[in-house]
Amino acid sequence: MTRGPFSLTYPGWVIAGAVVLLAAIGLACIYVTDTHYAAGNDGPKNATKQAAAIVVGLFASMVILRLGYARIARFAYIFFALAVLLLLLPLAAKLTHSTMGGFVHPRNGAYRWINLPGFQLQPSELMKVAYILALAWYLRFRGSYRRFGGLMLPFLISIIPAALILLQPDLGMVMLLLPVLFIMLFIAGARLSHLGVILLLGLAAAPLAWSQIHHYQRMRIVAVLFQSEELRQAVIEHPEAYRKLATRRQAIEWAAGSGYQLVHSKNAIGSGGVLGNGWGEGIYVENPLLPDRHNDFVMAVVGHQWGLAGCLFVLICYAAMVLAGAAIASGTTDPVGRLLATGVTALLAAQVIINVGMAVGLMPITGMTLPFVSYGGSSLVSNMVAVALLVSVSQFRPYMLSPKAFDFAVPHRERAMLIEQTTAESPRPNEKTSKRRPQAAPAP
């Protein structure tokens, strides 16, 4: 059964409504921070750009709903290849120590953006959608990942974008791809024991990864641990015992150094209380005390203005989207649709967990944006495209004359016997069926 491209199902309306509410909250936060931050309060420049990105995202969403996810998924590998090529451009600029004629502009030492007329494009944001499409198309009818060796190819495919993104560097986006991969493999039928072994191998390699990441990335992780005053005091008193973790000076200067954003983010949320200071009010809105308050730490601005009630409202919107995505994924029998819905739902959930955890000090600062709320055109448009694909799955639910997607409960031999039995009992195509006339009762 299929529906019209713009005739949304119940889960689709839930997702669309949540996106509208979150985008409105984001515009409100970006507007006040930009107005107060700009010299002389000269206008909401960032809010205007965000509104333009919303328009672009709506247009892209309408095109996706019109085409349908099934048509788009056929070109999944092409989209993935194009996203890889776009990731290579900033990497080439980084390796050659150039801006490639102003085409790539580094920011804080990171090569993540491509300069285009009128806006900046972040290729890693496009990659997360292309990656889910490619993985869903690859896993749709395969059974090799039921074996441990069969998991190697999906992981090798995932290493390509992860390595390119990590070299930019963008640790947050890599942290986002891994849970999406594990959840999609599990839904596709991979054994939990095999995934557990791979996870344990990754944890065993963590010390090697720690020695290879950049110094500032290590300090972001350490900043979360240094929230413990006892640990900071231990490093100060016994610097030799903790020399692989941090230096004595870094422990002393934590609040003004690597922990500065974290300290002020928690202060901004806590100072909002239950109902907050009001829209456009409060010290963290009127003064630029918190860096990146309009993108990475926009959740702190929400808590500062609208308090605990505002934060809970935002989280409820995300919870509704995740539950609706889970309903869509469980309600379709198409393998590509189920995997695509699962991947997009996992993507949204992981972004929210990482960003909110970062704002409250439960996760390291990785530059992850809050979907539909944070400032950033590439992030907003890519998330709207992902959500449009999710809604499209709920619009097209074909009845399939085949077993349910990834149903491994019935062995192949038993399934073949059931098919033969059903065929034998059904009438032949050339057989004519006629209604029997009731026989007349014998004469007395």
C-alpha positions as CSV (number, residue, x, y, z in Angstrom):
1,M,0.0,0.0,0.0
2,T,1.3,3.5,-0.9
3,R,0.1,6.9,0.0
4,G,0.5,10.3,-1.7
5,P,3.9,11.9,-1.3
6,F,2.5,14.7,0.9
7,S,-0.2,12.7,2.6
8,L,1.7,12.1,5.9
9,T,1.0,9.1,8.1
10,Y,0.6,9.5,11.9
11,P,4.3,8.9,12.6
12,G,5.1,11.3,9.8
13,W,3.0,14.1,11.3
14,V,4.7,13.6,14.7
15,I,8.1,13.9,13.1
16,A,7.2,17.0,11.0
17,G,5.6,18.7,14.1
18,A,8.7,18.0,16.2
19,V,11.0,19.4,13.5
20,V,8.9,22.6,13.2
21,L,9.0,23.1,17.0
22,L,12.7,22.5,17.3
23,A,13.6,24.7,14.4
24,A,11.5,27.5,15.9
25,I,13.4,27.1,19.2
26,G,16.7,27.2,17.4
27,L,15.8,30.3,15.5
28,A,14.8,32.0,18.7
29,C,18.1,31.1,20.4
30,I,20.2,32.1,17.4
31,Y,18.4,35.4,17.0
32,V,19.0,36.6,20.6
33,T,22.6,35.4,20.8
34,D,23.5,37.0,17.5
35,T,21.8,40.3,18.3
36,H,23.5,40.7,21.7
37,Y,26.8,39.4,20.4
38,A,27.1,41.7,17.4
39,A,28.8,45.0,17.9
40,G,26.2,47.7,18.4
41,N,23.4,45.1,18.0
42,D,23.5,45.5,14.3
43,G,21.1,42.7,13.4
44,P,20.4,39.0,13.4
45,K,22.8,37.9,10.7
46,N,23.1,34.2,11.8
47,A,19.3,33.9,12.3
48,T,18.7,35.1,8.7
49,K,21.2,32.5,7.4
50,Q,19.5,29.8,9.5
51,A,16.1,30.7,8.1
52,A,17.5,30.4,4.6
53,A,18.9,27.0,5.4
54,I,15.4,26.0,6.7
55,V,13.9,27.0,3.3
56,V,16.5,24.9,1.4
57,G,15.9,22.0,3.7
58,L,12.1,22.1,3.2
59,F,12.6,22.2,-0.6
60,A,15.0,19.2,-0.5
61,S,12.5,17.4,1.8
62,M,9.6,17.9,-0.6
63,V,11.7,16.6,-3.5
64,I,12.6,13.5,-1.5
65,L,9.0,12.9,-0.5
66,R,8.0,13.3,-4.2
67,L,10.6,10.8,-5.5
68,G,10.3,8.3,-2.6
69,Y,13.1,6.6,-0.7
70,A,13.0,3.5,-3.0
71,R,14.1,5.5,-6.1
72,I,16.7,7.4,-4.2
73,A,18.2,4.3,-2.6
74,R,19.0,2.9,-6.0
75,F,21.7,5.5,-6.4
76,A,23.1,5.0,-2.8
77,Y,26.5,4.0,-4.0
78,I,26.8,7.0,-6.3
79,F,25.8,9.4,-3.4
80,F,28.4,7.7,-1.2
81,A,31.2,8.0,-3.8
82,L,30.3,11.7,-4.3
83,A,30.5,12.3,-0.5
84,V,33.9,10.6,-0.4
85,L,35.2,12.9,-3.2
86,L,33.9,16.0,-1.3
87,L,35.7,14.7,1.8
88,L,39.0,14.5,-0.2
89,L,39.0,18.2,-1.1
90,P,39.6,19.5,2.5
91,L,42.1,16.7,3.1
92,A,44.0,17.7,0.0
93,A,44.1,21.3,1.2
94,K,45.4,20.2,4.6
95,L,48.1,18.0,3.1
96,T,49.3,20.7,0.8
97,H,49.0,23.5,3.5
98,S,46.9,25.6,1.1
99,T,43.4,27.0,0.8
100,M,43.2,25.9,-2.9
101,G,42.5,29.4,-4.0
102,G,40.2,30.1,-1.2
103,F,38.0,27.1,-2.0
104,V,38.9,25.5,1.4
105,H,39.2,27.7,4.5
106,P,40.6,26.2,7.7
107,R,39.0,27.2,11.0
108,N,40.8,26.7,14.3
109,G,43.2,24.3,12.5
110,A,40.4,22.1,11.2
111,Y,39.8,21.6,7.4
112,R,36.1,20.7,7.4
113,W,34.4,23.3,5.2
114,I,34.3,24.1,1.5
115,N,33.6,27.7,0.4
116,L,30.8,28.0,-2.1
117,P,29.1,31.2,-3.4
118,G,27.0,32.4,-0.5
119,F,27.5,29.6,1.9
120,Q,29.9,27.0,3.4
121,L,29.4,23.3,2.8
122,Q,30.5,20.7,5.4
123,P,31.0,17.4,3.5
124,S,31.0,15.3,6.6
125,E,27.3,16.3,7.2
126,L,26.4,15.0,3.7
127,M,28.4,11.9,4.3
128,K,26.3,10.8,7.3
129,V,23.2,10.6,5.1
130,A,25.0,9.0,2.2
131,Y,26.6,6.5,4.5
132,I,23.2,5.3,5.9
133,L,21.8,5.0,2.4
134,A,24.8,3.0,1.1
135,L,24.8,0.7,4.2
136,A,21.0,0.1,3.9
137,W,21.4,-0.8,0.2
138,Y,24.3,-3.1,0.9
139,L,22.7,-5.0,3.7
140,R,19.2,-5.3,2.2
141,F,19.3,-9.0,1.1
142,R,22.6,-10.3,2.3
143,G,23.2,-13.0,4.8
144,S,27.0,-13.1,5.0
145,Y,27.0,-10.8,8.1
146,R,25.4,-13.6,10.0
147,R,28.9,-14.9,10.2
148,F,31.8,-13.1,11.9
149,G,33.8,-12.9,8.8
150,G,30.9,-11.4,6.9
151,L,31.0,-8.3,9.2
152,M,34.5,-7.3,8.0
153,L,33.3,-5.8,4.7
154,P,30.7,-3.4,6.3
155,F,33.4,-2.4,8.8
156,L,36.0,-1.8,6.1
157,I,33.5,0.3,4.1
158,S,32.9,2.3,7.3
159,I,36.6,2.9,7.8
160,I,36.8,5.0,4.5
161,P,34.6,7.9,5.6
162,A,35.7,7.6,9.3
163,A,39.4,7.9,8.4
164,L,38.8,10.9,6.1
165,I,36.7,12.7,8.7
166,L,39.1,11.9,11.5
167,L,42.0,13.5,9.4
168,Q,40.1,16.8,9.1
169,P,40.0,16.4,12.2
170,D,36.4,15.8,13.4
171,L,36.2,13.3,16.2
172,G,32.5,13.9,16.9
173,M,31.3,12.8,13.5
174,V,33.3,9.6,13.8
175,M,31.7,8.9,17.2
176,L,28.4,9.3,15.4
177,L,29.0,6.8,12.6
178,L,30.0,3.9,14.9
179,P,26.7,3.5,16.8
180,V,24.7,3.8,13.6
181,L,26.8,1.0,12.1
182,F,26.3,-1.3,15.1
183,I,22.5,-0.7,15.3
184,M,22.0,-1.2,11.6
185,L,24.0,-4.4,11.6
186,F,22.0,-5.7,14.6
187,I,18.7,-4.9,12.9
188,A,19.8,-6.5,9.7
189,G,20.4,-9.8,11.6
190,A,24.0,-9.7,12.8
191,R,24.6,-11.8,15.9
192,L,25.0,-9.8,19.1
193,S,27.9,-12.0,20.2
194,H,29.9,-11.1,17.1
195,L,29.2,-7.4,17.6
196,G,30.2,-7.7,21.2
197,V,33.6,-9.3,20.2
198,I,34.3,-6.4,17.8
199,L,33.4,-3.9,20.5
200,L,35.8,-5.6,22.9
201,L,38.5,-5.5,20.3
202,G,37.9,-1.8,19.9
203,L,38.1,-1.2,23.6
204,A,41.4,-3.2,23.7
205,A,42.8,-0.9,21.0
206,A,41.8,2.3,22.9
207,P,45.3,2.8,24.5
208,L,46.8,2.8,21.0
209,A,44.2,5.3,19.8
210,W,44.9,7.5,22.8
211,S,48.5,7.9,21.8
212,Q,47.7,8.8,18.2
213,I,45.0,11.5,18.7
214,H,46.0,15.2,18.9
215,H,46.9,16.8,22.2
216,Y,43.8,19.1,22.2
217,Q,41.6,16.1,21.6
218,R,43.1,14.3,24.7
219,M,42.5,17.4,26.7
220,R,38.8,17.5,25.8
221,I,38.5,14.0,27.2
222,V,40.5,14.8,30.2
223,A,38.4,17.9,30.8
224,V,35.4,15.7,31.5
225,L,37.4,13.7,34.0
226,F,38.8,16.8,35.7
227,Q,35.3,17.8,36.8
228,S,36.3,15.7,39.8
229,E,38.1,18.0,42.3
230,E,39.7,14.9,43.9
231,L,41.4,13.9,40.6
232,R,42.6,17.4,39.9
233,Q,44.1,17.6,43.4
234,A,45.8,14.2,42.9
235,V,47.4,15.3,39.7
236,I,48.6,18.5,41.4
237,E,50.1,16.6,44.4
238,H,51.5,13.6,42.4
239,P,52.2,14.9,38.9
240,E,54.6,12.0,38.0
241,A,52.0,9.4,38.7
242,Y,49.5,11.1,36.3
243,R,52.0,12.3,33.6
244,K,50.3,10.3,30.9
245,L,46.9,11.9,31.7
246,A,47.8,15.6,32.2
247,T,50.4,17.9,33.7
248,R,50.3,19.7,37.0
249,R,49.8,23.0,35.3
250,Q,46.9,21.7,33.2
251,A,45.2,20.5,36.4
252,I,45.6,23.9,38.1
253,E,44.4,25.9,35.0
254,W,41.6,23.5,34.1
255,A,38.7,25.9,34.8
256,A,40.3,28.7,32.7
257,G,41.7,26.3,30.1
258,S,40.3,23.0,28.7
259,G,37.4,23.1,31.1
260,Y,36.3,26.6,30.4
261,Q,33.4,25.8,28.0
262,L,32.2,23.0,30.2
263,V,32.2,25.1,33.3
264,H,30.2,27.9,31.7
265,S,27.8,25.5,30.0
266,K,26.8,23.9,33.2
267,N,26.6,27.4,34.9
268,A,24.3,28.6,32.1
269,I,22.0,25.6,32.5
270,G,22.0,25.7,36.3
271,S,21.3,29.4,36.4
272,G,18.1,29.0,34.5
273,G,16.4,27.2,37.3
274,V,13.0,25.6,36.6
275,L,11.5,28.2,34.3
276,G,14.6,30.2,33.2
277,N,15.4,33.9,32.9
278,G,13.1,34.5,29.9
279,W,13.7,34.8,26.2
280,G,16.7,37.1,25.5
281,E,17.4,37.6,29.2
282,G,20.3,36.4,31.3
283,I,24.0,37.0,31.6
284,Y,24.9,34.2,29.2
285,V,22.6,35.6,26.5
286,E,23.5,39.3,27.0
287,N,27.3,38.6,27.2
288,P,29.6,36.3,25.1
289,L,30.8,34.3,28.1
290,L,30.2,30.9,26.5
291,P,31.9,30.2,23.2
292,D,29.9,28.5,20.4
293,R,26.7,29.2,22.3
294,H,24.7,29.4,19.1
295,N,25.8,26.0,17.7
296,D,27.6,23.4,19.9
297,F,26.3,24.7,23.2
298,V,22.8,25.9,22.2
299,M,21.3,23.5,24.8
300,A,22.9,25.7,27.5
301,V,21.2,28.7,26.0
302,V,17.9,26.9,26.1
303,G,18.3,26.0,29.7
304,H,19.4,29.5,30.6
305,Q,16.4,31.1,29.0
306,W,13.7,28.6,29.7
307,G,15.1,26.5,32.5
308,L,14.5,22.9,33.2
309,A,11.0,23.1,31.6
310,G,12.5,24.2,28.3
311,C,15.1,21.5,28.3
312,L,12.5,18.8,29.0
313,F,10.3,20.2,26.2
314,V,13.2,19.9,23.7
315,L,14.0,16.3,24.9
316,I,10.4,15.3,24.6
317,C,10.4,16.5,21.0
318,Y,13.4,14.3,20.3
319,A,11.9,11.4,22.1
320,A,8.7,11.7,20.0
321,M,10.8,11.6,16.9
322,V,12.7,8.5,18.0
323,L,9.6,6.6,18.9
324,A,8.0,7.6,15.6
325,G,11.1,6.4,13.8
326,A,11.0,3.1,15.6
327,A,7.3,2.7,14.7
328,I,8.1,3.3,11.1
329,A,11.0,0.9,11.1
330,S,8.9,-1.9,12.7
331,G,6.0,-1.2,10.4
332,T,7.6,-1.8,7.0
333,T,8.5,-5.2,5.5
334,D,10.9,-3.7,2.9
335,P,14.5,-4.4,3.9
336,V,15.8,-1.1,2.5
337,G,13.1,0.9,4.2
338,R,13.5,-0.8,7.5
339,L,17.3,-0.4,7.5
340,L,17.0,3.2,6.3
341,A,14.5,4.1,9.0
342,T,16.6,2.4,11.7
343,G,19.8,4.2,10.5
344,V,18.1,7.7,10.5
345,T,16.5,7.1,13.9
346,A,19.8,6.0,15.4
347,L,21.5,9.0,13.8
348,L,19.2,11.5,15.4
349,A,19.3,9.7,18.8
350,A,23.1,9.6,18.8
351,Q,23.4,13.3,17.9
352,V,21.2,14.3,20.7
353,I,22.9,12.1,23.2
354,I,26.4,13.3,22.3
355,N,25.4,17.0,22.2
356,V,23.3,17.1,25.4
357,G,25.9,14.9,27.1
358,M,28.6,17.4,26.0
359,A,26.6,20.3,27.4
360,V,26.1,18.8,30.9
361,G,29.6,17.3,31.2
362,L,28.9,13.7,30.6
363,M,30.8,13.5,27.2
364,P,33.9,15.2,25.8
365,I,33.4,18.3,23.7
366,T,33.5,17.1,20.1
367,G,31.7,19.9,18.1
368,M,28.5,17.9,17.6
369,T,25.5,20.1,16.8
370,L,22.0,19.7,18.2
371,P,19.7,18.6,15.4
372,F,17.4,21.3,14.0
373,V,18.3,23.7,16.9
374,S,22.0,24.5,16.5
375,Y,23.2,27.1,14.0
376,G,24.7,25.6,10.8
377,G,23.3,25.3,7.3
378,S,25.0,22.0,6.3
379,S,23.9,20.3,9.6
380,L,20.3,21.6,9.3
381,V,19.8,20.6,5.7
382,S,21.4,17.2,6.1
383,N,19.2,16.4,9.1
384,M,16.1,17.5,7.3
385,V,17.0,15.3,4.3
386,A,17.5,12.4,6.7
387,V,14.1,13.0,8.3
388,A,12.5,13.3,4.9
389,L,13.8,9.9,4.0
390,L,12.4,8.5,7.3
391,V,9.0,10.0,6.6
392,S,9.1,8.7,3.0
393,V,9.5,5.1,4.4
394,S,6.2,5.5,6.2
395,Q,4.5,6.8,3.0
396,F,5.4,3.8,0.9
397,R,4.7,0.4,2.5
398,P,4.3,-2.2,-0.3
399,Y,2.9,-5.6,0.5
400,M,5.6,-8.1,-0.3
401,L,5.1,-11.7,-1.3
402,S,8.1,-12.8,0.6
403,P,9.2,-13.5,4.1
404,K,9.6,-10.6,6.5
405,A,12.8,-8.6,6.3
406,F,15.7,-10.4,8.0
407,D,13.5,-13.2,9.4
408,F,16.0,-15.9,10.2
409,A,13.7,-17.8,12.6
410,V,12.6,-20.4,10.0
411,P,15.5,-22.4,8.4
412,H,15.8,-22.4,4.6
413,R,14.8,-26.1,4.3
414,E,11.6,-25.7,6.3
415,R,10.8,-22.5,4.4
416,A,11.1,-24.4,1.1
417,M,8.8,-27.2,2.4
418,L,6.2,-24.6,3.4
419,I,6.3,-23.0,0.0
420,E,5.9,-26.4,-1.8
421,Q,3.0,-27.3,0.5
422,T,1.3,-24.0,-0.2
423,T,1.8,-24.5,-3.9
424,A,0.4,-28.0,-3.9
425,E,-2.8,-26.9,-2.0
426,S,-3.5,-23.9,-4.2
427,P,-5.5,-24.4,-7.5
428,R,-3.6,-24.5,-10.7
429,P,-3.7,-21.5,-13.0
430,N,-5.5,-23.3,-15.8
431,E,-8.0,-25.0,-13.5
432,K,-11.5,-23.6,-13.8
433,T,-13.5,-23.2,-10.6
434,S,-17.2,-23.4,-10.7
435,K,-19.8,-23.0,-8.1
436,R,-21.7,-26.2,-7.2
437,R,-25.4,-26.0,-7.7
438,P,-27.4,-27.4,-4.8
439,Q,-29.0,-30.7,-5.6
440,A,-32.7,-30.9,-5.6
441,A,-34.3,-33.0,-2.9
442,P,-35.6,-36.4,-4.0
443,A,-39.3,-36.6,-4.7
444,P,-41.3,-38.3,-1.9
